[in-house]
Every structure is written in structure tokens, then in C-alpha cells.
Amino acid sequence: MGLRETKKLQTRQAIADSAMSLFVERGFDHVTVGDVARHAGVSEKTVFNYFPTKEDIFFDEVPERLEALGETVRGRQPGQSLVAAMHDHHAAQASRLASPGFVHFARVIEESPALQAKEVEVMAEFSDHLAATIREELRLHPADAQIAANLLMSVHWQFFRNARAQALAGRSGPAAVRRLRSDLERAYRLLEHGLGTLDSPLRS
């Protein structure tokens, strides 16, 4: 990566970091793009050069997460199923989502209808990106790939919601990690065995 690209990434990260500190302090809906620009020491135009909307600043890790989803599908171990690979991908995030600092992220979303609406858009983007990758890698019919992606992302979203609920309830650390992974295990068992198992509840 050249110096120019490195500088751009550093500026983007500085804007995102400055914004997050303000969002945590004041609440997302009480911070303007102008506030973010002043705090980061850049112009509003510069902020918009990197982030189309204020919501995109908060969800600044979306490009990285999209790439990680695609790599999870493309980089599966020989013989590893798509479901198993996605399970591993999510389980690896449990420690981060159960860390003490995650509560700040969770609280900002909880208090902002605008961010909750943006989250719906982000999850749809994840589903479409995952569907395209699955279609390409597994040579599936587009409709089948989209169904698979939608199901996998429903688990992803619930995992994220469970993590937020834990954080807001004041739970973090090893016990919270175990709870997240247990909930995840249950979700993936249901996904693997199908909704037909609902008339015979899965054991906890």
C-alpha cells in the first residue's frame, strides 16, 4: 500500500474514531457532521468524501465486515460446509462482542432510531453480498444462494442483538462469551436441522 492510500486510511480512521467518541458522549442524534469534522480537525467536505452519511460513520467497519464474510465462504477448509464455516466465523467474534467496551456501541444504537433503521439497510447489504459470494463459490441457483444468505444473516443479526442485550444488561467477560456461544450453537443447530424440528424443541 502506497503512502497516499495509507494516509487516506489514517484520515478515515481518525474521522471514525472522533465521531465515535462524540456519539458515546452525546448520543448519535445529538452530534452533527460539523461537530465530527471539527473534532477530527478536517472539513465537512472531507468527512463526506469518506462517508456518504452520518450513519455510515458509525458503521465504519461495514466494508471490513463484508470482506470478512466473503473470505469466510471463499476460504473454507477442504470438506468444511458453508454452515460450519459461518458458525466458526461468528463464534470467533464472541469475545469482542462480550468485551466491557462493547456496551458503549450497544447503547448508542439502542438510543437512536436512525441507527436502528440504518442497521436494517446494513444487514440487507450483508445478505446480498453473502448471496453473491455463495452463488459464485458454490455454483448455486441465484434464488437458492439468496435464501441461504438470508438464513445465515438472520443468525448473524440475532447474534449481534443478543450481544447488545447482554452488554446493556451489564454482562461481559468469560461468562458472557459462553452465553453468546451457547446461543449461537443453538441457532446453528436449528439452521442445520431445519424448521421441522420446531415441533420437537431442540435440547438446550
N, C-alpha and C positions, 0 to 999 in steps of 0.2 A: 504494500500500500504506500502510495506516494505521500509527500509532505502535505500537499493540498487536500487530499482525501482525509488524512489524519486530522488536519486542522478542522475540517468540516464536521467530522465525527465528534471532536472535542467540543466544538461550539454547540452542536445538537445536544450533547450530554449535559453541558453546562446549563442550557436553557431548561431542559427537563428537570435537572436537579433543583434549580432555583424555583421553578414552578411548584414542584412537589413540596418544598419547604413552606411555600406560601399557602398551598392548598391545605396542608396539615394544620397550619397556624390559624387560618381564617375560614376555611371551608371553601370548596371549589367554587360555589356560586357567588362568593364574595370577593373573588380575585378576577381582575381583568387582564387581558393580554398586555395592556400597557403596564400594569403592575409587574407582570412577569419580565417584560423587556427591561424595565428599569432595574429590577433586582438582578438580572443577568448581565446588565451592562451592555445591552445591544438595543437596536431599534425595533419597533413593532414590525417593520417590514422584514427584518431578519428573522424574527420569530415565525412569521407566516411563510417565509422561504423554506423553513424546515417542517412546520406543522400547519396543515390547512385550517384546523380549528383548535380552539382551546381544549376540547375533549381529546384531540389527538395528542396533545402534550401530556396529558395524564396517562394515556395508554401508549406511551412512547415505545414500549417493548414489543408492540404488536408485530413489526417486521421480523424481529428476532424469534418470536414465538412461532410465527408462520414457517420460518425456515426450519425450526426445530421439529415441527410437525411433519414437514416434508421429509426431513432426514430420518425421522423415525420409521417412516414407511420404506424409504429407499435403502436404508442401512440395516435392515433386518438381518439377523444371523441366519445362516443356512438352515432351512427347516422350521424357522420360527414363524408362527402365524401372525397375521396382522393384529389380531386381538391381543395376543401375548406381547407384541412389541409396544402397542399403545398402553397396555397395563404397566409395563416396565417404565415407559416414559412418564406416566402420571405418578407412579409410586416414587420415582426419583425426585419429584417436586415437593413431596410431603414435608420434608424438613424445612424447606424455605417458607412454605405456607403456614407452618406452625411455629415460626420464629417469633419472638416477642415484638419485633418491629413491624410485623405484618398488620397489626391492629390499626396502625395509622392509615395504611392503604384501605383497609376494610371500612374504617369509619368515614373516610372521605366519600367513598361510593355510597355508603348507607345514607348519608345526609344529602345526596344530590340526585334529584330526578333526571337531570340532564345526563349525568354519567351512567345512570341505570339504563337510559334509552340508548346511549352510545354502546353500552355493553351488548345489547341485543344485536346491533349492527356488527360489532366485532365478532361475536360468535357466529353470525351468518357468514362473515368473511372467512373465518376459520373453516367452517363446514365446506364452503365452496372450494377453498384451496386444498383441503384434505381430499375432497371428492376428485378433483382433477389429478392429484398425485396418485390416488388409488387406481383411478381409471387407467392411467399411463403405466403404472408399475405392475398391476395385476391383470391388465388387459380385460377389464370388465366392461359390461354394457354401461353407458353413462347413467342410466336410471339406477342400476344396482350399486354403482360406485357412490351415487349421491345418498341413497338410503343408508349404506354402510357408514358413510361420513357423518350423516345426521345422527345416527345412533351413537357413534363413538363420541361425537361432540356433546350429546346430551349427558353422557357420563362426565365429560370434561367440565361442563358448566356446573353440574351438580357438585362435583369435587371442589370446584372453586367456591361455590356457595357454602358448602359445608365448612371449608377453611375460614371463610369470613365469619360465619356464625360462631365458630369456636373462638376466633380472635376477639370478637365483640363480647363474648361471654367471659373473657379473661383467661381462657385456657391456652397455654402454649407449652413448648418443651416436649420431652420424650413421650409423655402420656398423650399429648395432643397428636403427635406424629403417629402413634399406634392407632389412635381412633380414626384418623384420616385414612390410614392404610387398610384398616378393617372395613370401613365404609366402602372404600374403593374395591376391595376384594368382593364384597357382596354385590356391588354394581356389575362387576365384570363376570361374576358367576351367572347373574341374571342375563347378561348380554350373551354369554356363551350358550346357555341352555335354552334361551328363548322365553317369550312371554307365556308360553304354555305352562310354565312351571308356577305361574301365579296362583293356580287353584290348589297347589301343594306348596305352601310357603317354604322358601329355602331356609335351611338352618342357619342360625347366626354363628 
